[in-house]
């Protein structure tokens, strides 16, 4: 039972990390500074799911289409 829960946790982290990285690439087409976009990619690549905290806390990042 614990092995299944651990597997589901790892799978969830992997999926959240993959989606974070893909979304950070999509944000290059949106408004905002290049510095914010590069920081977003680095956070998504290194810290995975914690990217979503950066996404929600930065008001100037990935908000509207150019």
Sine and cosine of phi, psi and omega as CSV:
sin_phi,cos_phi,sin_psi,cos_psi,sin_omega,cos_omega
0.00,0.00,-0.70,0.72,-0.01,-1.00
-0.92,0.39,-0.57,0.82,0.02,-1.00
-0.90,0.43,-0.61,0.79,0.02,-1.00
-0.92,0.38,-0.70,0.72,0.02,-1.00
-0.89,0.45,-0.66,0.75,0.04,-1.00
-0.89,0.46,-0.68,0.73,0.04,-1.00
-0.88,0.48,-0.69,0.72,0.01,-1.00
-0.90,0.43,-0.60,0.80,0.05,-1.00
-0.90,0.44,-0.74,0.67,0.02,-1.00
-0.89,0.45,-0.66,0.75,0.03,-1.00
-0.89,0.46,-0.67,0.74,0.03,-1.00
-0.90,0.44,-0.66,0.75,0.04,-1.00
-0.91,0.42,-0.66,0.75,0.02,-1.00
-0.89,0.45,-0.70,0.71,0.00,-1.00
-0.91,0.41,-0.69,0.73,0.03,-1.00
-0.89,0.45,-0.61,0.80,0.03,-1.00
-0.92,0.38,-0.69,0.72,0.01,-1.00
-0.89,0.45,-0.71,0.71,0.03,-1.00
-0.90,0.43,-0.60,0.80,0.04,-1.00
-0.89,0.45,-0.70,0.71,0.00,-1.00
-0.91,0.42,-0.68,0.73,0.02,-1.00
-0.90,0.45,-0.69,0.72,-0.01,-1.00
-0.92,0.39,-0.56,0.83,0.04,-1.00
-0.92,0.40,-0.54,0.84,0.09,-1.00
-0.94,0.34,-0.62,0.78,0.03,-1.00
-0.89,0.45,-0.56,0.83,-0.05,-1.00
-0.92,0.40,-0.23,0.97,0.07,-1.00
-0.90,0.43,-0.36,0.93,0.05,-1.00
-1.00,0.05,-0.01,1.00,-0.03,-1.00
-0.97,-0.23,0.16,-0.99,-0.01,-1.00
-0.95,0.30,0.30,-0.95,0.00,-1.00
0.76,-0.64,0.21,-0.98,-0.04,-1.00
-0.98,0.20,0.44,-0.90,0.04,-1.00
-0.90,0.44,-0.54,0.84,0.03,-1.00
-0.88,0.47,-0.71,0.70,0.03,-1.00
-0.88,0.48,-0.63,0.78,-0.01,-1.00
-0.92,0.38,-0.65,0.76,0.01,-1.00
-0.93,0.36,-0.65,0.76,0.07,-1.00
-0.88,0.47,-0.63,0.78,0.04,-1.00
-0.87,0.49,-0.68,0.73,0.02,-1.00
-0.90,0.43,-0.69,0.73,-0.02,-1.00
-0.90,0.44,-0.69,0.72,0.01,-1.00
-0.90,0.43,-0.68,0.73,0.01,-1.00
-0.89,0.45,-0.63,0.78,-0.04,-1.00
-0.95,0.30,-0.68,0.74,-0.08,-1.00
-1.00,0.04,-0.61,0.79,-0.15,-0.99
-0.92,-0.40,-0.01,1.00,0.12,-0.99
0.83,0.56,-0.92,-0.39,-0.11,-0.99
-0.88,0.48,-0.36,0.93,0.01,-1.00
-0.95,0.32,-0.16,0.99,0.12,-0.99
-0.84,0.54,-0.60,0.80,-0.07,-1.00
-0.91,0.41,-0.46,0.89,0.11,-0.99
-0.92,0.40,-0.70,0.72,0.05,-1.00
-0.88,0.47,-0.68,0.74,-0.01,-1.00
-0.87,0.49,-0.69,0.72,-0.03,-1.00
-0.97,0.25,-0.50,0.86,-0.11,-0.99
-1.00,0.04,-0.35,0.94,-0.03,-1.00
-0.99,-0.12,0.94,-0.33,-0.07,-1.00
-0.94,0.34,-0.39,0.92,-0.07,-1.00
-0.99,-0.10,0.05,1.00,-0.11,-0.99
-0.98,-0.19,0.85,-0.52,0.18,-0.98
0.85,0.53,0.79,0.61,-0.08,-1.00
-0.96,-0.29,-0.59,0.80,0.00,-1.00
-0.58,-0.82,0.44,-0.90,-0.01,-1.00
-0.96,0.29,0.62,-0.79,-0.02,-1.00
-0.86,0.51,0.00,0.00,0.00,0.00
